């Protein structure tokens, strides 16, 4: 009985994994080429020293100084005693204020 039950669970888990993988492939192709270019342009526009305002997970706007470009977006110094870090990516950027030269 236990062997049959474990095989049924294994088959169900494999079926769910296949559905999730196919859904990811379908949704990955939904982004239009124009939208991807626009998102990259925003990240390419930012330079070190710029003030970047982002919207955090609590839907609050926070402003920080762009420090360097990382794998997932720009690393921001949000201030504070130890320079609290944050990541600005194409989904959470609200505005960019360029640094004065």
Number of C-alpha atoms within 10 A of each C-alpha: 5 7 8 9 9 11 11 12 12 11 11 11 11 12 11 11 12 11 11 12 10 12 11 11 11 10 9 10 9 8 9 9 9 8 10 11 10 12 14 13 12 14 17 12 10 19 19 15 18 18 21 23 22 24 16 14 8 6 9 9 14 14 20 23 24 26 16 14 17 12 8 10 17 23 20 27 21 20 12 8 6 8 12 11 16 19 20 24 18 17 10 15 20 14 14 20 14 15 13 6 4
